[in-house]
Structure formats: structure tokens, C-alpha cells
Amino acid sequence: MTDLRNEMDSDLDQNYSLNSNADPKNMQELTIYVQNLLQNVQDKFQTMSDQIITRIDDMGNRIDDLEKSIADLMNQAGVEGTAPEK
């Protein structure tokens, strides 16, 4: 998570700096600049969303595995319990 934040901070410094050499000189350049800025933000947001969803899916799978392992251990120990719901 820290790596992702560092990457974003670095990208912000590089791509969104008001002091960059790519400062717009007229209205058309400003429009293109803002469109590019918004596209970059949207791309970063989509990447982060995808990463979060992947991590949530992985966590769900790990929880399912953990529930199965606990149920197996309870069965081996002779303890009755509820079976996992999958």
C-alpha cells in the first residue's frame, strides 16, 4: 500500500506540476492539458480500483480456505460444528 502511495505521489509530482515545461499557453492547450490530467487521474483510479478488488477477492479466497481448514480440524478432533457455506 505504501508503494502505491509513493508511486502516486511521484506521478503527481511529474505529471501534474504547475511548474512543468508543458504549461498551457492558450485556451486550446489548457483544454488538452485538463483533459490529459483528468484522463491520468481516471487511469490511476481504475488501476487502484482493480488492485483493491483483486486484493478483496484474494482475501475472500483465503477466508474460505481458512473456514475449510477450521472445519477439517474440528472434524478431526471430533467436534461437531456447522459446515462452511460453500
GROMACS elastic network, one bead per residue, 0.5 to 0.9 nm:
[ bonds ]
;  ai    aj funct       b0    kb
    1     4     6  0.51580   500
    1     5     6  0.64296   500
    1     6     6  0.87579   500
    2     5     6  0.51045   500
    2     6     6  0.61704   500
    2     7     6  0.85418   500
    3     6     6  0.50886   500
    3     7     6  0.60739   500
    3     8     6  0.85765   500
    4     7     6  0.50561   500
    4     8     6  0.61796   500
    4     9     6  0.86258   500
    4    48     6  0.82715   500
    5     8     6  0.50662   500
    5     9     6  0.61113   500
    5    10     6  0.85287   500
    6     9     6  0.50750   500
    6    10     6  0.60849   500
    6    11     6  0.85369   500
    7    10     6  0.51158   500
    7    11     6  0.61488   500
    7    12     6  0.85787   500
    8    11     6  0.50001   500
    8    12     6  0.60445   500
    8    13     6  0.85465   500
    8    44     6  0.79368   500
    9    12     6  0.50470   500
    9    13     6  0.62048   500
    9    14     6  0.86550   500
   10    13     6  0.51242   500
   10    14     6  0.62184   500
   10    15     6  0.85282   500
   11    14     6  0.50476   500
   11    15     6  0.56972   500
   11    16     6  0.75916   500
   12    15     6  0.53946   500
   12    16     6  0.51347   500
   12    17     6  0.69056   500
   13    16     6  0.60024   500
   13    17     6  0.55491   500
   14    17     6  0.62113   500
   14    20     6  0.79441   500
   15    18     6  0.89663   500
   15    20     6  0.80413   500
   15    37     6  0.77089   500
   15    40     6  0.84558   500
   16    19     6  0.87073   500
   16    20     6  0.79161   500
   16    37     6  0.69240   500
   17    20     6  0.55437   500
   17    23     6  0.88269   500
   18    21     6  0.86744   500
   18    22     6  0.86508   500
   18    23     6  0.67794   500
   19    22     6  0.82619   500
   19    23     6  0.71366   500
   20    23     6  0.60183   500
   21    24     6  0.88656   500
   22    25     6  0.88005   500
   22    33     6  0.83225   500
   23    29     6  0.82275   500
   23    30     6  0.79228   500
   23    33     6  0.78921   500
   24    27     6  0.75913   500
   24    28     6  0.80962   500
   24    31     6  0.84476   500
   24    32     6  0.84202   500
   24    33     6  0.67076   500
   25    28     6  0.83140   500
   25    29     6  0.62071   500
   25    30     6  0.70909   500
   26    29     6  0.53807   500
   26    30     6  0.61077   500
   26    31     6  0.86704   500
   27    31     6  0.60989   500
   27    32     6  0.86393   500
   28    31     6  0.50896   500
   28    32     6  0.62860   500
   28    33     6  0.85027   500
   29    32     6  0.50729   500
   29    33     6  0.59207   500
   29    34     6  0.85308   500
   30    34     6  0.60745   500
   30    35     6  0.84642   500
   31    34     6  0.52233   500
   31    35     6  0.60999   500
   31    36     6  0.85636   500
   32    35     6  0.50310   500
   32    36     6  0.60618   500
   32    37     6  0.84297   500
   33    36     6  0.51832   500
   33    37     6  0.60643   500
   33    38     6  0.86431   500
   34    38     6  0.60755   500
   34    39     6  0.84525   500
   35    38     6  0.51650   500
   35    39     6  0.60665   500
   35    40     6  0.85545   500
   36    40     6  0.60608   500
   36    41     6  0.85503   500
   37    40     6  0.51765   500
   37    41     6  0.62549   500
   37    42     6  0.86145   500
   38    41     6  0.50567   500
   38    42     6  0.60434   500
   38    43     6  0.85182   500
   39    42     6  0.50041   500
   39    43     6  0.60504   500
   39    44     6  0.85718   500
   40    43     6  0.50554   500
   40    44     6  0.61687   500
   40    45     6  0.85127   500
   41    44     6  0.51454   500
   41    45     6  0.60726   500
   41    46     6  0.85673   500
   42    45     6  0.50138   500
   42    46     6  0.60895   500
   42    47     6  0.85838   500
   43    46     6  0.50943   500
   43    47     6  0.61743   500
   43    48     6  0.86238   500
   44    47     6  0.50718   500
   44    48     6  0.61571   500
   44    49     6  0.85003   500
   45    48     6  0.51290   500
   45    49     6  0.60150   500
   45    50     6  0.85442   500
   46    50     6  0.60788   500
   46    51     6  0.85506   500
   47    50     6  0.51582   500
   47    51     6  0.62182   500
   47    52     6  0.86597   500
   48    51     6  0.50375   500
   48    52     6  0.61225   500
   48    53     6  0.85940   500
   49    52     6  0.51097   500
   49    53     6  0.61453   500
   49    54     6  0.85401   500
   50    53     6  0.51737   500
   50    54     6  0.61124   500
   50    55     6  0.85970   500
   51    54     6  0.51026   500
   51    55     6  0.61721   500
   51    56     6  0.86112   500
   52    55     6  0.50805   500
   52    56     6  0.61192   500
   52    57     6  0.85867   500
   53    56     6  0.50228   500
   53    57     6  0.61197   500
   53    58     6  0.85415   500
   54    57     6  0.51024   500
   54    58     6  0.61421   500
   54    59     6  0.85573   500
   55    59     6  0.60419   500
   55    60     6  0.85265   500
   56    59     6  0.50120   500
   56    60     6  0.61228   500
   56    61     6  0.86363   500
   57    60     6  0.50417   500
   57    61     6  0.62649   500
   57    62     6  0.86485   500
   58    61     6  0.51062   500
   58    62     6  0.61961   500
   58    63     6  0.86349   500
   59    63     6  0.61273   500
   59    64     6  0.85904   500
   60    63     6  0.50743   500
   60    64     6  0.61980   500
   60    65     6  0.86412   500
   61    64     6  0.50543   500
   61    65     6  0.62087   500
   61    66     6  0.85596   500
   62    65     6  0.50257   500
   62    66     6  0.60729   500
   62    67     6  0.85982   500
   63    67     6  0.61083   500
   63    68     6  0.85630   500
   64    67     6  0.51334   500
   64    68     6  0.62405   500
   64    69     6  0.86333   500
   64    84     6  0.79275   500
   64    85     6  0.89591   500
   64    86     6  0.81946   500
   65    68     6  0.50880   500
   65    69     6  0.61259   500
   65    70     6  0.86111   500
   66    69     6  0.50185   500
   66    70     6  0.61310   500
   66    71     6  0.85551   500
   67    70     6  0.51322   500
   67    71     6  0.61534   500
   67    72     6  0.85845   500
   67    83     6  0.86045   500
   67    84     6  0.62467   500
   68    71     6  0.50760   500
   68    72     6  0.61100   500
   68    73     6  0.85972   500
   68    83     6  0.80477   500
   68    84     6  0.63510   500
   69    72     6  0.50230   500
   69    73     6  0.61354   500
   69    74     6  0.85447   500
   70    73     6  0.50724   500
   70    74     6  0.60958   500
   70    75     6  0.85669   500
   71    74     6  0.50412   500
   71    75     6  0.61519   500
   71    76     6  0.86140   500
   71    80     6  0.89029   500
   71    81     6  0.74180   500
   71    82     6  0.77606   500
   71    83     6  0.63591   500
   71    84     6  0.71027   500
   72    75     6  0.50683   500
   72    76     6  0.61635   500
   72    77     6  0.85823   500
   73    76     6  0.50131   500
   73    77     6  0.61031   500
   73    78     6  0.85437   500
   73    79     6  0.85890   500
   74    77     6  0.50374   500
   74    78     6  0.61178   500
   74    79     6  0.50298   500
   74    80     6  0.67976   500
   74    81     6  0.72728   500
   75    78     6  0.50181   500
   75    79     6  0.57886   500
   75    80     6  0.67257   500
   75    81     6  0.81746   500
   76    79     6  0.76517   500
   77    80     6  0.88497   500
   82    85     6  0.85701   500
   83    86     6  0.84722   500
